[in-house]
Amino acid sequence: MCGQNGRGQKVREITAGRIRDAVADLARRANFVLRDDVAEALKSALARETDKRARKILKAIINNAKIAKKEKLAICQDTGLPVVFGEIGQDARITGGSLPEAINQGIELGYAQGNLRRSIVKDPLSRGGSGFTPAIIHTEIVKGDKIKLSFLPKGFGCENKSQTRMFKPTASIDEIKEFILETVEKAGPDACPPFVLGVGIGGTADYAALLAKKALLDKIKNQKSKIKNTNQNPKIYKLEVELLKEINNLNIGPMGLGGKTTCLGVNILSYPTHIAGLPVAVNISCHALRSAVKIL
């Protein structure tokens, strides 16, 4: 359905009910179906892995994902704190309710239908009863008349290992690498490796952390196919490759029991920053990196 804005331009109307239903579907899909790029990275890791125990664990992880998809069961018992990224077209208009209401209603519906765990406490200090919502919602206005919703249920075994550090602007690449490697080592078995790392560099402290979380939405560079994003900053791509190699040399391995496969991929997003600073944030995902996308 279309209308017009105050300038006489066409505006595409999208109902809150449609957003609610889309989010409900995303909530189920993200929790039941492991992303294709992550599944392929796990298979590639298994083909390279030589440690017997690590191979056994990788096979179990891959089999678990197959069963979850087939039986419509949660890939992990921790169905996460729902994080939703919304790209809202400037020529789109939401009718019949607000965006946050529609998103949270969709999560309530999807999590209940999928028999997913209630993981959200209403007060961070007094805790209290658990529920499915509220979600963490990030929005940005973009060109066009569509709405893109990216759903990321973030488990807290790995979220608890996130780190942000404010470097001096004179910090070297080696210092940044040392911080990231140190973060991975501290995470160890507690964050359920093999990991996928999202790294944010630049902006402010809060924006670097947002970039690190958002980086987990990007497809990971499959180690087997050596996919390279030709639009990416060559320095950033080089850093991703070097970090992946060095992390996998830590011998943490699947579930922290040793092996070549500590990390499946490293995704870095960067942004301009102030002359006096250099924020760097690391957001770790466990092997069950779950996300799903829908465009309305």
N, C-alpha and C positions, 0 to 999 in steps of 0.2 A: 504494500500500500504506500502511496506517495502523497505528499502534501507540498506546501511551499513555506520557506522561511520568510523573515521580514524583508529580505532583499529580492523576493520573487523567484528564488532559486528552488529547484525541486529537492525535497527532503524525503528520504525513504523511511517509513515507519516500521519499527520492529517491536512487537509486543513483549512485555515483561514475561508473559506466559511462555512465549517461545524461547526466551533466554533461560527461564527456569527448566524447561524440558531438556534443552541442550546441555545444561550443566549437569542435570541428573544423569544423562547418558554418558557424559564425560567422566563423572565420578565413578560410575561402574566400570567403564572401559579402561580407565587408567589403572584401577586397582586389580582388574582381572587379566589384562593383556599387557605383557612386557613389550616395550618398544622394539621394533624390528632392528634398529641399529644396535641396541644393547644386546639383544639375542644373538646377533651376528658376531659381536665383539666377544661374547662368552664362548661361542663355538670356535672362533679363531684362537682364543686363549687356550682352550682345551687342546687344540691341534699342536700348539707350541709347547705346552706344559710337559715337563719330564718327571716331576715329582709325583710319585704314586698317590700319596694322600691328597695332594692338591688336585690331581686329575679326578679322584673319586668325589671330592667336594664340588668341583665344577660340573661334573655329570649330574650330581644331585640337584644343583641350582638350576641347570637347564631343564631337567625332568620336572622339577617343581613348577617352573613357568609353563610347561606344556600342560600339566594337570590343571593348573589354575585357569588357563584359557579354555580348556575343554569343559571343565566342570563348573565354570563361572564361580570360582572361589578366589578369595584374596590371595595375591602372590605372597604377601607378608601379613602376619597378624597385626603389625603396626600399620594401620591404614592412613596414618599421617595427619598432620595439620594441613587442611586444604589451602593451597596457594593458587590464586587465579590471576592471570595476566590478561587484561582486556585491552585490545586495540580498537578504539571506537572511532568510526568514520565520522568526519565533521559534518557530513550530509546525512547522517542517520539520526533518527529520533526515537527514543524509547517511550512507548505508551503503555498505560495501564499499570504503572508501578515504577519503582526506582531500580537501578541496576544492582546495588548491594542487596536489596530485598530479594530480587529475582535470583541472584547467585546463591544466596544462603538458603532460600527455599528449595532450589534445585539440589543443593548438597544434602539437605535434610531428606528429600525424596529419594535421591539416588543411593545414599548410604543406607537408608532404611530398607529399600528394595533389594539392595545387594547384601544385606545382613553383615554390614561392615561395622567395625568397632567404634564405639563412642570414646574418643580420645581427648576431647577439648574440655578443660576445666574453665569455669566462668570467671574465676578470679585468680590471677597468678600467685597471690600470696596466701589467701585463705583456702585456695583450691576449690573445694565444694564438689557438687555433682558433675558428672561428665556428660558431654553431648557431642553432636556432629559439627556444630558451628559456634561462633562465627568464623568465616574464612578470612585469610589475609588477601586483600584485593589491591592490585596495582593496575592503574589505568593510564593510558596515554591517548591523546587525540591525534588521529592520522588522517590523511587524505582519503576521500571516497565515501561510500554510503553503506559499508558493511561493518560488521562487528566480528572480530576474531577473538576467540576465547581459548586460552591455554591453561589447562588444569594440571597442577603438580601437587600430588599428595606427598608431603615431606615427613618421613619418619624421623623420630627424634633421637634414635641411637646415633645416627650420623649427624643430624642437625646440631646436637650438643657439642660436636667437635669443630664447629665453625670458628674461624679466627679472623680478626681484623687488626692490622698494624699500620700505624702512621709512620712512614719512613721519612727521613730527610730527603730533600730533592736531589741531593748528591749521591744517594744510595745506588750501588751497582746492581746489575742484573744478578750477579752471584749472591748478593745479600738477599735479594728477593727470592731467589731459588732456595736459599738456605732456610728462609722462613717457611716456605711452602712445604719443603721436605720435612722440616721440624713438626709442622702441623700434622702431616700424614703419620709420622712416627708416633706422635702423641695419641693419635686416634687409634692406631694399632688394631687389635681384634675387636675393640668395642664398637666400631662403626660398621662391622660386617663387610670386610673386603671380599672380593675385589671392588675397589672404589671407582666412581667417576668424579672428577674434580671440576668444580666451577670456580673460576678465579676472576675477580674484578680488580682492575687497576685504573686509578684516576678518580676524578670527581671529588666528592667529599667522603667522609667516613661512611655515612649512611648510603650514599650512592654506589660506592665500591661494593658494599655488601649486597645491594640490590643487583648490581651487575653480575656478581658471583652466583647469586641464585638464578638469575635469568639465563646465565650461560649453560645451566643444566638442561634447558629446553632445546638447545642446539644439538643436532646429530653429532655423535662422537666420531672422530676420525678413525675408521676401522684400520687396525694395525696391519691386517692382511692386504687390504687393497690400497693402503697408503693414500687415502683420499686427501686432497689438498684444496682448501678453499682459496681459489685464485684471487678473490676480492679482499682477502685478509692481509693485514700488515705483515710483511715477511718476517719482521723481528718477533712478532707475536707468535706466528706459526712456528718459528724456530724454537722459541721458548717452550711451546706446547710439546714439541717432539723431544726436546732435551729433558723436560720434566718427566714425561712418560717413561723414558728410558731409565732415568735415575731413580724414580719411585719404584719401578719394577726390580731394580737392583737391591732394594732394601731387604728382600727376602721375608717380608711379612706374610705374603701369600694369602690364598683363599681362607677366610675365617681366621687369619692370623697364625696359621699352622705351618707356614713356610711354603716356598715355591716361587716360580717366576712371575706369577700373576697377582700383583698387589693392586694394580690400577688398569682399568680398561680404556680410559681416555681422559684427556685434559682439555677443557674448553676455556679459553680466556677472552673476556670482553674488556675493552679499554675505553677511556673517555678523557677529554682534556681536563686538566686540573690547575690548581693555583701554583704560582711560581715558588711558593714557600713550602709546598707539600707534595707527598707521593703516597696516597692511601692504597693499600693492597688488602683485599679480602679473599678468604678461601671458604667455599662452601662444599662440604663433602657429601656425596651421595653414596649409599651402600650399593651393592650389586643390583638391587631391585629399584633401579631408576625408572620411575613410572611417570608418564605424562601423556596427555591426549589433547588434541586440538580440533576445534570446529569453527567454521566460518559461517556466519548468518547473513 
